[in-house]
Protein backbone atom coordinates (compact mmCIF):
# COMPACT_ATOMS: atom_id res chain seq x y z
CA UNK A 1 0.00 0.00 0.00
CA UNK A 2 1.24 3.46 -0.86
CA UNK A 3 2.09 5.73 2.08
CA UNK A 4 -0.31 8.40 0.88
CA UNK A 5 -3.20 5.94 0.69
CA UNK A 6 -2.34 4.74 4.18
CA UNK A 7 -2.56 8.21 5.71
CA UNK A 8 -5.67 9.14 3.74
CA UNK A 9 -7.33 6.00 5.10
CA UNK A 10 -6.36 6.93 8.64
CA UNK A 11 -7.66 10.47 8.14
CA UNK A 12 -10.98 9.15 6.82
CA UNK A 13 -11.31 6.80 9.76
CA UNK A 14 -10.44 9.61 12.20
CA UNK A 15 -13.12 11.87 10.69
CA UNK A 16 -15.68 9.07 10.92
CA UNK A 17 -14.81 8.43 14.58
CA UNK A 18 -15.06 12.17 15.24
CA UNK A 19 -18.53 12.28 13.68
CA UNK A 20 -19.67 9.26 15.68
CA UNK A 21 -18.29 10.72 18.91
CA UNK A 22 -19.80 14.17 18.51
CA UNK A 23 -23.22 13.27 17.05
CA UNK A 24 -24.82 12.04 20.31
CA UNK A 25 -24.10 15.44 21.87
CA UNK A 26 -24.52 17.85 18.96
CA UNK A 27 -27.79 16.53 17.51
CA UNK A 28 -29.84 16.83 20.74
CA UNK A 29 -28.34 20.27 21.40
CA UNK A 30 -29.27 21.35 17.87
CA UNK A 31 -32.84 20.08 18.21
CA UNK A 32 -33.19 21.75 21.61
CA UNK A 33 -31.88 25.04 20.20
CA UNK A 34 -34.30 24.94 17.27
CA UNK A 35 -37.29 24.16 19.49
CA UNK A 36 -36.38 26.88 21.98
CA UNK A 37 -35.81 29.34 19.14
CA UNK A 38 -39.27 28.65 17.79
CA UNK A 39 -40.79 29.12 21.26
CA UNK A 40 -38.88 32.38 21.70
CA UNK A 41 -39.99 33.62 18.29
CA UNK A 42 -43.61 32.72 18.97
CA UNK A 43 -43.67 34.39 22.39
CA UNK A 44 -41.32 37.30 21.58
CA UNK A 45 -39.15 36.45 24.59
CA UNK A 46 -35.54 37.45 23.88
CA UNK A 47 -33.82 36.19 27.01
CA UNK A 48 -30.40 34.62 26.38
CA UNK A 49 -30.42 32.37 29.45
CA UNK A 50 -33.73 30.85 28.34
CA UNK A 51 -31.96 29.19 25.43
CA UNK A 52 -28.60 28.54 27.13
CA UNK A 53 -29.68 26.70 30.28
CA UNK A 54 -31.87 24.03 28.62
CA UNK A 55 -29.18 23.32 26.02
CA UNK A 56 -26.62 23.00 28.81
CA UNK A 57 -28.88 20.54 30.63
CA UNK A 58 -29.46 18.49 27.46
CA UNK A 59 -25.73 18.33 26.72
CA UNK A 60 -25.04 17.25 30.30
CA UNK A 61 -27.67 14.51 30.10
CA UNK A 62 -26.31 13.31 26.76
CA UNK A 63 -22.79 13.18 28.18
CA UNK A 64 -24.07 11.19 31.14
CA UNK A 65 -25.94 8.77 28.88
CA UNK A 66 -23.47 8.40 26.01
CA UNK A 67 -20.17 9.35 27.65
CA UNK A 68 -19.05 5.78 28.23
CA UNK A 69 -19.82 4.73 24.65
CA UNK A 70 -18.02 7.78 23.26
CA UNK A 71 -14.99 7.11 25.45
CA UNK A 72 -14.85 3.46 24.41
CA UNK A 73 -15.06 4.47 20.75
CA UNK A 74 -12.12 6.83 21.19
CA UNK A 75 -10.12 4.25 23.17
CA UNK A 76 -10.68 1.58 20.50
CA UNK A 77 -9.59 4.01 17.78
CA UNK A 78 -6.47 4.93 19.74
CA UNK A 79 -5.58 1.27 20.32
CA UNK A 80 -6.00 0.59 16.61
CA UNK A 81 -3.75 3.52 15.71
CA UNK A 82 -1.04 2.31 18.08
CA UNK A 83 -1.37 -1.21 16.66
CA UNK A 84 -0.79 0.18 13.15
CA UNK A 85 2.53 1.82 14.03
CA UNK A 86 4.62 -1.26 13.07
CA UNK A 87 3.09 -1.12 9.58
CA UNK A 88 4.77 2.24 9.07
CA UNK A 89 8.25 0.84 9.67
CA UNK A 90 7.97 -1.88 7.03
C-alpha positions in Angstrom: 0.0 0.0 0.0 1.2 3.5 -0.9 2.1 5.7 2.1 -0.3 8.4 0.9 -3.2 5.9 0.7 -2.3 4.7 4.2 -2.6 8.2 5.7 -5.7 9.1 3.7 -7.3 6.0 5.1 -6.4 6.9 8.6 -7.7 10.5 8.1 -11.0 9.1 6.8 -11.3 6.8 9.8 -10.4 9.6 12.2 -13.1 11.9 10.7 -15.7 9.1 10.9 -14.8 8.4 14.6 -15.1 12.2 15.2 -18.5 12.3 13.7 -19.7 9.3 15.7 -18.3 10.7 18.9 -19.8 14.2 18.5 -23.2 13.3 17.1 -24.8 12.0 20.3 -24.1 15.4 21.9 -24.5 17.8 19.0 -27.8 16.5 17.5 -29.8 16.8 20.7 -28.3 20.3 21.4 -29.3 21.4 17.9 -32.8 20.1 18.2 -33.2 21.8 21.6 -31.9 25.0 20.2 -34.3 24.9 17.3 -37.3 24.2 19.5 -36.4 26.9 22.0 -35.8 29.3 19.1 -39.3 28.6 17.8 -40.8 29.1 21.3 -38.9 32.4 21.7 -40.0 33.6 18.3 -43.6 32.7 19.0 -43.7 34.4 22.4 -41.3 37.3 21.6 -39.1 36.4 24.6 -35.5 37.4 23.9 -33.8 36.2 27.0 -30.4 34.6 26.4 -30.4 32.4 29.5 -33.7 30.9 28.3 -32.0 29.2 25.4 -28.6 28.5 27.1 -29.7 26.7 30.3 -31.9 24.0 28.6 -29.2 23.3 26.0 -26.6 23.0 28.8 -28.9 20.5 30.6 -29.5 18.5 27.5 -25.7 18.3 26.7 -25.0 17.2 30.3 -27.7 14.5 30.1 -26.3 13.3 26.8 -22.8 13.2 28.2 -24.1 11.2 31.1 -25.9 8.8 28.9 -23.5 8.4 26.0 -20.2 9.3 27.7 -19.0 5.8 28.2 -19.8 4.7 24.7 -18.0 7.8 23.3 -15.0 7.1 25.5 -14.9 3.5 24.4 -15.1 4.5 20.7 -12.1 6.8 21.2 -10.1 4.2 23.2 -10.7 1.6 20.5 -9.6 4.0 17.8 -6.5 4.9 19.7 -5.6 1.3 20.3 -6.0 0.6 16.6 -3.8 3.5 15.7 -1.0 2.3 18.1 -1.4 -1.2 16.7 -0.8 0.2 13.2 2.5 1.8 14.0 4.6 -1.3 13.1 3.1 -1.1 9.6 4.8 2.2 9.1 8.2 0.8 9.7 8.0 -1.9 7.0 
